[in-house]
Amino acid sequence: MLFPDYRPRRMRQNAAFRRLVRETQLRVSDLILPVFAVGGKDVKNPIPSMPGQFQLSRDHLVKLAKSTAELGIPAMILFGLPEKKDPLGTQAYAPNGIVQQAVKAIKDKQPDLAVITDVCLCQYTDHGHCGVVDGNTIDNDASLDLIARTALSHCIAGADMVAPSDMMDGRVAEIRNLLDENDFSHVPIMSYAAKYCSAFYGPFREAADSAPQFGDRRTYQMDPANAVEAIREASMDVEEGADIIMVKPALPYLDIISRIREEIDLPMAAYNVSGEYAMIKAAAQMGWLDGHRVMMEALTAIKRAGTDMILTYFAIEAAELLQNK
């Protein structure tokens, strides 16, 4: 169809028409809110590089869970900051660890809000790596048992879903087998399947106190230059028993989301990470762009690329805007 017989602007001339033909619908139910749990009481520590985000004690987490549920956001994902760290990250899988306590507190007050837990060791190890360290090497196979034990401890505490983010080979199968053996076959796994070694994680590492103390994570997180490898990683996790496949970060990797979407028919998630959040917030504070419009455009782009759900620090703001549309 060619002009003048076809005029695309006909269906753009007013808000009602634009809504009728809108191809991608961003909904409150697409959003998952990441939160940072700390010990103590009445603790609400601002995260300087992530305006509007905080490290929260359990009492504040319960309040946030209530407002999150009232907005219609279906889920939160928890990250923990322990009071002490050690080489094996023992607080990650301790029965009374910070995440385990937070899960119990939230589920006691907001049972209908889905609580997802990040499963990794980096916040709990004194070296800051996501697995067991042997010299200057991250020992993949020695890490699997500890990662699976962490997931199991979260399920015992009441987590509705576990999300391994460590990028150790074989960890999804290890978790699935241990959960099944312990009567948690009903608990799904959201796998950080294509997690890239990205500079966009900087603010998160401040928020979660999880920066590596030596080297970097290039030996286990993916090379940002690789795309075909992401298909292999996602396919492996599907074979190992993942229920949801995640791409992280989101905005610089929209092509990866789209490619995996074409290959795999499981539900897909993407993590709109701390650096993406911080850039928009900083530019908005400087008056360089309209923060709300850019936020919604970015989230819509992530959904348009093929995701079913988005982990985003914008979840509360976006939900409020969507409810008021």
N, C-alpha and C positions, 0 to 999 in steps of 0.2 A: 504494500500500500504506500502510495506517494502523495505528497502535498500537491494539489489542494484537496484531493479526495479524502485523505486521512489527515486529521489535525489532532495530534496528541494533546495539545493544550486544552482541548474541550474538557478532558477529564481532570484538569488541574485548576479549573477556574474558580472553585470554591472549596472550603474545608470539607463539606459533606461529600463531594465527589472524590476528593483525594482520599478520604477515609474509606469509601466504598471500594476503591481499586487498589488499596494499599496491599502490597504483596507480603510484607513481613510485619508481623504483629508482635511487639514487645509487650510482655505481660508481667504483672507482679509475680505470678507463679513461676516465672522463669528464673527468679533471682535467689541466690544463696549468699548469706552475709558471713564473711570471715570475722572472727573475734579472737582477742588475745586474753587468755586467762592467767591471772597471777594470784599468789597467796595473799593472806591478810584479810582485813575487813575495811570497808569504805575506802578502797583504793581505786582511784581513777586517774591514772598517769597519762597525760597527753603525749602523743607521739609527734614530735616537732616536724618531721618530714612528711607526715600524713595528717594534715589538718582535719579535725573532726573525728579522728580515730584515737582510741585509748587502750591502755592495758587495764583490765578490769578484774577486781576481786569477785568472788562468787555472788555476793549480794547485788552488785551492780549488773553482773551478767544475767541474773534472774530478772531484774527490772527490764534490761534490754531485750531479753527473750520475750517478755510479755508484750512490749511495744512492737517487736518484730512480728509476732503472731497476729496482733491486732491489725497490722497493715496488710496481712494476707501473704507475707513472705513465708514460703513453706519450710525453710531450713536455715540452720546456721552451721558453720564449720569451725571447730575449736582448735586453737593452737595454744600450747602451754609454755609458760616460763617458770621453770622450777627454781626453788631456793638454793639448790646445790647441784653441781655437775660432777661427773666423773668419766673416766675413759670409756666405760661401757654404757653410759647413759641409763643407769639403773632406774632413775626416776620416771623414765618413759613408760616402763611396764610395772611400776610399783602399784599395788592395789589402792593406795591412798595418794597417788600422784595428783598433780594439779589438774590435769585434764579429767582424770577419773572422778575427782571430787566435783568438778564443774558439771560434768555430765549428769551426775546424780542430782545435783541441786536444780539444774534446769528441767530435767525430766520430771522431778517431783512437783514442780509448779506449773510447767507447761508441757504436759504429756503429748499434746497433739503437734507440737513443733518438732520437726525432724532434726535430730542432733547428729551431725557428721563429725568425725574426728580425723584430723590429719595424723597419719602414722609415719613417723620419722624419728631419727635419733639426734638430729643436728642441734636442736634446742637444749638437749639434755647431756651432751658430751662436752667435756672440757676442751676438746680439740675442735669442736664445731663441725665435724664431718658427719655425713648421714649414715655411716656404717662403722664397723670395727676397724681400728687402725693397727697396722702391723708395720712398724717403722714409719716410712713415709708413703705407704701403700694402703688403700682402702680395700680390705679383705671382703670381697663380695659374699662368698659362701658362709663365712663365719658370721656375717651380719644377718643372714636370713632368719635364724631362730629368734634373735632379739626383736627383729621387726615384727615377726608373727606373734610373739608373746605380747608385744605392745598392742597390736590389734585385738588380741583376745582379752586383754585387761580392759580395754575400752568397751568391748561388748558386755563383759561381766558387769561393768558399771552402768550399762544401759544405753550405750550408743546405738543409734538406728542404722548407721552406715559407717564404714571405715574407708579411708582414702590414703593409701600408701603413696608417699611423695619422694621416696628415697632414691629411686631409679636403680636399685640393685637388680641384676638379672635374676629372674625366678621368684621374686618376692610375692607376686600375686598367687601363684600356685601354693607357695608355702603358707600364706595366710589362709587361703581357701581350705586347704587340707586341715589346718589346725582348728579353724572355726567349725568345720563340719564334724570333726572328731569330738568337739565339746558342745554339741547341740546348738550351734549357732549357724546352721545351714541356711536359715532365713535371712541372715544379715548380708546385704549386698556390699560389693566392693566397687568403689569409684577409683579407678586407677589413673594416676598421673602418668599416662602412657607416653606422651611426647612432651617431656619436660626439658626445655632447652637451657643451656648454660648461659643465662642472660644477665646483662647489666641492669635490666629493669627491676631486679629484685632488691636493689640497694636499700630503699626505705623499709622493706619487710625485715631485712637482717638487723636493722636498728630496732624495730618494733619487737622482734622475737629474740634478740640477742643471740643470733645464730650464725654469725660470720665465721668462716673457717679460720683457725689460728695459724695454719700453714698451708701453702699451696692454694689450690682452687678446686672446683668440682668438675673440671673438664673431663676427668676419666670416667665419670658416671652420668653426668647430665649431657644432653645432646649438643652437638655442634650446630650453631645457628645456620650454617651454610647448607645443612642436609635436609632434604625433603622425602626422598624415597625411603630413607631409614625410618622416618616417622611411621610410615605404613607398616614396616616390619615390626617396629616396637608395639604399635597398637594391635596388630594381628597376634603377636605373641601373648599379649595380655588377655585378649579374647580367648585364645586357646587355653590359657591357664585359669580362666574362670571369672574374669572381670565382668561386671554388670553395666558399668558406665565407663566410657573412655574420655579422658581429659587431655586437652592441649594447654600448655602453659609456656609463656605468656599468650595473651589473646591477640591484641591489635597488631603487633609486628608479624604474627603468624596466621593471619586470616587465610592465606593460601593453603597452609597445612590443615587447618580446620576443614576447608572445602575438599581437599584431596582425601582426607580420611573419611569424610562424610560419604563420598562417592564409593568408597571401598567397603565400609563397615556399616551394618544396619543396627548396631546397638545405640542406645541413647548416648549423646555426646555432651560434654561439658567443656567450657573454656574458662580459664582464670584470668580475669581482668586485673592484672597484678599491681602491686604497690607503686611501681614507677609510672605506670600508665595513669593511675589515680593522682599521684603527686604532681605530674606535669600539668594536668588539667587544672588542678586546684591552684597551683602556683601561678599559671597564666591568668586564671580568673581573678585571683587576688590582685594581680598587677593591672587588671582592667584591659588585658590584651584580647580577651575573647569572652563570649557569653558562656559561663561555666555550665549552666543547666542545659543549654542547647547542645553544647559539645558533648556533655555527658550522655545525653539521650541519643545523639548521633552515633557515638562510639559504641554504646550498648546495642543499638539497632544493627550496626555493622557486624558485630560479633554474632548476633542472632541470624542475620541474613547469610552469613558464611556457612551456616549449617548446624549451629549448636541448638541443643534443647534446653540447656540451663547455663547460667553465667554466675560464677563466683565473683563478687564485686564488692568493694568497700563503698560503692555508691548505692548499695541496695536500699537503704532507708530513704535517701533523697529521691531516688528514681521511683520507688514505690509511692511516695507522697505525691509526686508529680503525676504518675499514672492514675492514681485514684481521683485526682482533681481534674482530669481531662474532660 
